């Protein structure tokens, strides 16, 4: 596939094909708004700054929980391990459940934000700024704390519409 400066639809398809080949770590982001717990799978996650310590998540405006993530003040961002593809599927909404947290082992953190148990690492963050970017919002989050539980676990990676992990 070779996509030049074609029409918008061709460029969109080219971008999707390109990004499918780019391996991305898988995270689940959780929050609590109005007494309700929310969680989404996010592969668009990156470190932004060390001073102040900032990370960024991208949330699709068409996501069912978009409004909650736009309003939330505190988030927990969890790294998933290679054996947690099912957890990713649950929070991506691909496993149809009435409540994404039903049967998921978690505890409550600051502001009662759900912290998923058995994830290799997580961080607690506070909303810093939100930027609109196309059909997504880029939510910059200030890192408040980090917990590394299993530093030697292999990460869950998503590439070419399938889950994988690193070789070593």
N, C-alpha and C positions, 0 to 999 in steps of 0.2 A: 504494500500500500504506500503510495507516494502522494501526499496531499500538499498542493501548493496554496496559493492565495485564492482558493475557490470560494464558493458561497459559504454562508454561515453553517449550514447543515454539514457540509463536507469537513469544515474545520472542526466542528464539534465532534464528529465521528473520529477524525484524526487524533484529536486530543484524548478521547476515551481509549483508542487503541494504544496510543503511546503510554498513557498512565497505567494501563493494564500490565505493561511490561516492566513498570517501575515497582520494585518490591517495597511494600510499606508495612511498618509495624502496626499492630492492631491494638487500639486502646478502647476501653469503655469508660465513658464519662458519666458520672452520676451527680444528682443534685436533689434538693428538696425545696419545693415552692408551695406555699399555701397548705402545708401539712401533707402533701403528696410527694412520693418519691418518683423520680424520673431517671432514665438511663438511656444512653445511645451508644452505638458502636461508632468510633471515629478513626479513620485512617489518616485524615488530614490534621496532623498534630506535629508541632515542631517547637524547638527552643528558639526564642527570639532575642533575649537579652540576659546578661548576668547582673547588670546594675541599672535598674532593679532586676531581680530574677523574674523573667517573664516567659511564658509559653503561649502558644496559640492553638486553638481548635477552630475548625470550620464547620458550621452547622447549616445544613440545607434548610431554606425557608419553607420548603414543602413538608418537612418532617413533622409528624404528629406532635412531638414534644418541643417544637421550635420555640413557641411562645414562652414555655417554662424556662428554657435555657437562655433566652434573651433577658428574662426578668431575674434569673438567679444571681445571687451574690457570691455564693460559695459552691465550689465544685470539688469532686474527687476524680482524679484522672488515674486510671489503672492500666498498667501494662499487662497484657495477657501472655501466658506461656503457650508453648507448642501444643499442649494437650487441652487447650481451652477454646477450641473452635466453636463448640456448642454454646458457650457463654457469649461469644461474639454474635452468633446467629440469633440468640434470644434478644439481645439488645439492638440488633439491626432490624428486628421486627420480622425476621424470616420464619421464626417458629411462632406460630399463632397461639398466644396466650392472652388471657384477659389482663393479667398483671405480669409485667416482665420480671418482677421480683419474686413471684411465686415459685418456691422451690429453690431459690438462689440463696446461698449462705452469705449473710452480710451482717455487719454491726453498724451502729450509728456513730458518726464522728462529729466534728464541730457543726453546729447548727442542724444536727440530726441528719447530715448528709450520709447516704449509704456508702459504706466502705466494704467492698467485696472481699471476702476471705479467700485465701489460697491464691491470690494473684502475686506474682513475683515482686511487684513494687507498686506504690501509688504515691500521689502527691495531693495535698490539699491546697487549693488555690482560691483567690478572691478575684472577682471580675475587675479588670483594670480599665479596659476600653472595648468598644464594639465598633467595627467598621463594616459597612455594607460593601459587598464585592460580588457583583453579578447576582446569581441566585442563592448565594450563601451569605452568612454573616461570619466575619472573622472575629472571634472573641479572644482578646488578649487577657491572660490571667496572670496575676502575680502569685508566685509560689510562696506559700506560707510555711509548709513543712513537707518533708519527703520521708517515706518509709521504704527501705530496701529490705525485703524479706528473704528472697531467694536469688542472690546475685548470679549464680551459676546456671540458672534455668535457661533453656532455649526459648527465644521469643516466638510468638505467633506472628507469621508474616503472611500478607495477602499479595498474591501476584497472579496475573492472568486468570482471574475469577476462581482461584482456588487457594486454600490455605497450605502453607508450607512452613519451613523453619530454616535456620542457618545450618551450614554443613558441619561446623566443628563444635 
